[in-house]
Amino acid sequence: MFTIGMLMKVKPGCYPEYKKAHDELWPAIAKSMSDNKVSMEIFLYRDQLFLHAIAPSEADWDKSRQHPELRRWHDYMATLLQANTEGKIIFEELEKAFTFGDFGD
């Protein structure tokens, strides 16, 4: 099983729109994640978002990230999240510090 954790930062005042967008996740993106057996949860702590995702394999995760609508989704999310000078969302991939139970590698 593949697992990943990432941090993102919400721009001031943008969390309500971010939350609404995810509550109404675009069907094509949800289908791509489902088709590739990707499960994801995102937690909010102050202005930080912690994304945790699992997939059967890294290849499944990568395949779900190749859907053509994802580019447009990321462009939209870059208006709500901290982005670099090229307008790309800053995802900070986290080092795995501990694993127990069903997340085994």
C-alpha positions as CSV (number, residue, x, y, z in Angstrom):
1,M,0.0,0.0,0.0
2,F,1.2,3.5,-0.8
3,T,0.7,6.4,1.6
4,I,1.6,10.0,1.4
5,G,1.3,13.0,3.6
6,M,1.6,16.6,2.5
7,L,1.2,20.1,3.9
8,M,-0.4,23.1,2.2
9,K,-1.2,26.6,3.5
10,V,-4.5,28.3,2.9
11,K,-4.4,32.0,2.0
12,P,-6.1,34.3,4.5
13,G,-9.9,34.3,4.2
14,C,-9.9,31.5,1.6
15,Y,-10.8,28.4,3.7
16,P,-14.6,28.7,3.2
17,E,-14.2,28.6,-0.6
18,Y,-11.6,25.8,-0.3
19,K,-13.9,23.7,1.9
20,K,-16.9,24.3,-0.4
21,A,-14.9,23.3,-3.5
22,H,-13.9,20.0,-1.8
23,D,-17.4,19.4,-0.5
24,E,-18.5,19.7,-4.2
25,L,-15.5,17.9,-5.7
26,W,-15.6,17.8,-9.4
27,P,-17.0,14.4,-10.5
28,A,-14.2,13.7,-13.0
29,I,-11.6,14.0,-10.3
30,A,-13.6,12.0,-7.8
31,K,-14.0,9.3,-10.5
32,S,-10.3,9.2,-11.2
33,M,-9.5,8.8,-7.6
34,S,-12.1,6.1,-7.2
35,D,-11.1,4.3,-10.3
36,N,-7.5,4.1,-9.0
37,K,-8.6,3.2,-5.5
38,V,-7.2,6.4,-3.9
39,S,-8.6,7.4,-0.6
40,M,-7.8,10.9,0.7
41,E,-8.5,13.0,3.8
42,I,-7.5,16.6,4.5
43,F,-7.3,18.1,8.0
44,L,-7.2,21.8,8.9
45,Y,-5.0,23.2,11.6
46,R,-5.0,27.0,11.8
47,D,-3.9,27.9,8.2
48,Q,-2.3,24.6,7.4
49,L,-3.9,21.7,5.6
50,F,-2.6,18.2,6.1
51,L,-3.4,15.8,3.3
52,H,-3.2,12.1,3.9
53,A,-3.8,9.7,1.0
54,I,-3.5,6.0,0.4
55,A,-3.6,3.9,-2.7
56,P,-2.9,0.3,-3.5
57,S,0.5,1.3,-5.1
58,E,2.4,4.4,-6.0
59,A,1.5,3.7,-9.7
60,D,-2.2,3.9,-8.8
61,W,-1.6,7.2,-7.0
62,D,0.4,8.5,-10.0
63,K,-2.3,7.4,-12.4
64,S,-4.9,9.3,-10.5
65,R,-2.8,12.4,-10.6
66,Q,-2.7,12.3,-14.5
67,H,-6.4,13.1,-15.1
68,P,-6.6,16.1,-17.5
69,E,-9.1,17.9,-15.2
70,L,-6.6,17.9,-12.3
71,R,-4.5,20.7,-14.0
72,R,-7.5,23.0,-14.0
73,W,-8.4,22.0,-10.4
74,H,-4.8,22.8,-9.3
75,D,-5.0,26.2,-11.1
76,Y,-8.2,26.9,-9.2
77,M,-6.7,25.7,-5.9
78,A,-3.7,27.9,-6.4
79,T,-6.0,30.9,-6.0
80,L,-6.9,29.6,-2.5
81,L,-3.6,28.1,-1.4
82,Q,0.0,29.4,-1.0
83,A,1.7,29.1,-4.4
84,N,5.1,29.7,-5.8
85,T,6.1,32.5,-8.2
86,E,4.9,30.3,-11.2
87,G,1.5,29.9,-9.6
88,K,2.0,26.3,-8.6
89,I,0.6,25.1,-5.2
90,I,3.3,24.6,-2.7
91,F,3.0,21.0,-1.5
92,E,5.4,20.1,1.2
93,E,5.7,16.3,1.2
94,L,6.2,15.0,4.7
95,E,8.7,12.4,5.8
96,K,7.0,9.3,7.3
97,A,7.9,9.2,11.0
98,F,5.9,6.2,12.2
99,T,3.6,3.5,10.8
100,F,1.4,1.1,12.7
101,G,-1.3,-1.3,11.6
102,D,-2.9,-1.5,8.2
103,F,-0.8,1.2,6.6
104,G,2.2,-1.2,6.3
105,D,4.7,-0.9,3.5
